[in-house]
Amino acid sequence: MANEVQERLTELGIVIPDAPKPAAVYVPAKRTGNLVYTSGQDCKKDGVLLYTGKLGDNLTVAQGYEAARQTMINCLAVLQQEIGDLNKVKQFVKILGFVSSAEGFVEQPYVMNGASELLEEVFGERGKHARSAIAANELPFNTPVEIEMIVEVEDN
C-alpha cells in the first residue's frame, strides 16, 4: 500500500517528470496547514508545449483533452516536489482549468475531462474533485490549457 500511487502510475504508463521551473516570479506551490495550492501549469512535455493555440480554432477537443492530461501530470510533478510522496494525498479539493478558446467555443468541460479523468484513474475516490473550466482568450506562451489545484494532504 505504501507505493499505491506509483504502482498505479506505472500501470497507466505515466512518468511524473521533475517539476517545471516557474516562468516568472512565483513559487510552484504553497502549503498552508494540510492544503497545498499549486500555481498554474501548462502542457509542456520535455520542455516543449505539447500543443499551442486555441480550442475551436486550430485545436480539437481531443487535442485539448490530451493537453489537459499532460498539464495535470505537470501539476502532479509540482505536488510531488512539494510533499515528497503522492501517497500523502488525502483528496483533490478543487481543480481550476483555463482553456484558450476561440470565439464561440463552449466545450471547455470536455477539454478539462483530460485532467479530471487522469486524477480518478490514478487516485480513485481521492481523485474526485470540484472543478471549474473557464474560457480564456489568451494564455501565457500560447499554451491551450492552464491548470491550478488545491489538494488536501496528510500531516507532515
C-alpha positions as CSV (number, residue, x, y, z in Angstrom):
1,M,0.0,0.0,0.0
2,A,3.0,2.3,0.6
3,N,3.6,2.7,-3.2
4,E,0.0,2.5,-4.3
5,V,0.1,5.7,-6.4
6,Q,3.4,4.9,-8.0
7,E,2.2,1.4,-8.9
8,R,-1.0,2.9,-10.5
9,L,1.1,5.4,-12.5
10,T,3.3,2.6,-13.7
11,E,0.3,0.5,-14.8
12,L,-1.0,3.5,-16.7
13,G,2.4,4.2,-18.3
14,I,2.6,7.7,-16.7
15,V,6.0,9.0,-15.6
16,I,5.9,12.0,-13.3
17,P,8.7,14.4,-14.5
18,D,10.8,16.7,-12.5
19,A,8.6,19.7,-11.5
20,P,8.7,22.5,-14.1
21,K,10.6,25.6,-13.1
22,P,8.5,28.8,-12.6
23,A,8.4,31.0,-15.7
24,A,8.2,34.2,-13.7
25,V,8.4,35.4,-10.1
26,Y,6.3,33.0,-8.0
27,V,6.6,29.6,-6.3
28,P,5.3,26.4,-7.9
29,A,3.2,25.5,-4.8
30,K,2.3,26.9,-1.4
31,R,1.3,24.9,1.6
32,T,-0.9,26.2,4.4
33,G,-1.8,23.6,7.0
34,N,-2.9,20.5,5.2
35,L,-3.7,22.3,2.0
36,V,-1.4,22.7,-1.0
37,Y,-2.2,25.3,-3.6
38,T,-0.4,24.9,-6.9
39,S,0.5,27.7,-9.4
40,G,-0.9,27.3,-12.9
41,Q,0.9,24.7,-15.0
42,D,0.9,24.2,-18.8
43,C,1.1,21.2,-21.1
44,K,4.9,21.1,-21.6
45,K,6.5,17.7,-22.0
46,D,10.3,17.5,-22.0
47,G,10.3,21.3,-22.0
48,V,8.1,21.8,-25.1
49,L,4.4,22.6,-25.2
50,L,2.5,19.5,-26.4
51,Y,0.1,21.8,-28.3
52,T,-0.2,25.6,-28.9
53,G,-3.1,27.7,-29.9
54,K,-6.8,27.8,-29.2
55,L,-9.6,25.3,-28.9
56,G,-12.2,25.7,-31.6
57,D,-9.6,27.3,-33.9
58,N,-6.5,25.2,-34.6
59,L,-7.1,22.6,-31.9
60,T,-9.8,19.9,-31.5
61,V,-11.4,18.8,-28.2
62,A,-9.4,15.6,-28.4
63,Q,-6.1,17.6,-28.6
64,G,-7.3,19.8,-25.8
65,Y,-8.1,16.7,-23.7
66,E,-4.5,15.4,-24.2
67,A,-3.2,18.9,-23.3
68,A,-5.2,18.9,-20.1
69,R,-3.9,15.4,-19.3
70,Q,-0.3,16.5,-19.7
71,T,-1.0,19.6,-17.7
72,M,-2.3,17.5,-14.8
73,I,0.9,15.4,-15.0
74,N,2.9,18.6,-14.6
75,C,0.6,19.6,-11.7
76,L,1.3,16.2,-10.0
77,A,5.1,16.9,-10.5
78,V,4.8,20.2,-8.6
79,L,2.7,18.5,-5.9
80,Q,5.2,15.6,-5.6
81,Q,8.1,18.2,-5.3
82,E,6.1,20.0,-2.5
83,I,5.0,17.0,-0.4
84,G,7.6,14.3,-1.4
85,D,5.2,11.4,-1.9
86,L,1.9,11.4,-3.8
87,N,0.6,8.7,-1.4
88,K,0.2,11.6,1.2
89,V,-2.7,13.0,-0.9
90,K,-6.0,12.8,1.1
91,Q,-8.1,14.3,-1.6
92,F,-8.1,16.7,-4.5
93,V,-10.3,19.5,-3.4
94,K,-10.6,21.8,-6.4
95,I,-9.2,22.0,-9.9
96,L,-9.3,25.3,-11.8
97,G,-8.8,25.0,-15.5
98,F,-8.4,27.7,-18.1
99,V,-8.9,26.8,-21.7
100,S,-7.6,29.1,-24.5
101,S,-10.8,29.3,-26.6
102,A,-11.8,30.7,-30.0
103,E,-14.9,32.8,-30.1
104,G,-17.9,30.5,-29.9
105,F,-16.1,27.6,-28.4
106,V,-18.1,26.3,-25.4
107,E,-16.7,22.8,-24.8
108,Q,-14.2,23.6,-22.1
109,P,-15.6,21.0,-19.7
110,Y,-14.8,18.2,-22.2
111,V,-11.3,19.5,-22.6
112,M,-10.8,19.5,-18.8
113,N,-12.0,16.0,-18.5
114,G,-8.5,15.0,-19.6
115,A,-7.2,16.2,-16.2
116,S,-10.1,15.1,-14.1
117,E,-10.2,11.6,-15.6
118,L,-6.5,11.2,-15.0
119,L,-6.9,12.0,-11.3
120,E,-9.7,9.5,-10.9
121,E,-7.7,6.8,-12.8
122,V,-4.6,7.3,-10.5
123,F,-6.2,8.2,-7.2
124,G,-9.7,6.6,-7.3
125,E,-12.1,8.3,-4.9
126,R,-9.4,10.6,-3.6
127,G,-9.1,12.0,-7.1
128,K,-12.7,13.2,-7.3
129,H,-12.9,16.9,-7.0
130,A,-14.8,20.1,-7.5
131,R,-13.9,21.9,-10.8
132,S,-14.3,25.0,-12.9
133,A,-13.5,25.1,-16.6
134,I,-13.0,28.7,-17.7
135,A,-12.6,30.0,-21.3
136,A,-9.7,32.4,-21.8
137,N,-9.0,34.3,-25.0
138,E,-5.2,34.1,-24.4
139,L,-3.0,32.1,-22.1
140,P,0.8,32.5,-21.4
141,F,3.2,31.4,-24.1
142,N,0.2,30.3,-26.3
143,T,-0.5,27.2,-24.2
144,P,-4.0,25.9,-24.8
145,V,-4.6,24.8,-21.2
146,E,-3.5,26.0,-17.7
147,I,-4.5,24.3,-14.5
148,E,-4.1,25.0,-10.9
149,M,-5.3,22.9,-7.9
150,I,-6.0,22.7,-4.2
151,V,-5.1,19.4,-2.6
152,E,-5.5,18.2,1.0
153,V,-2.6,16.2,2.2
154,E,-1.7,14.3,5.4
155,D,0.1,15.9,8.2
156,N,3.9,16.1,7.9
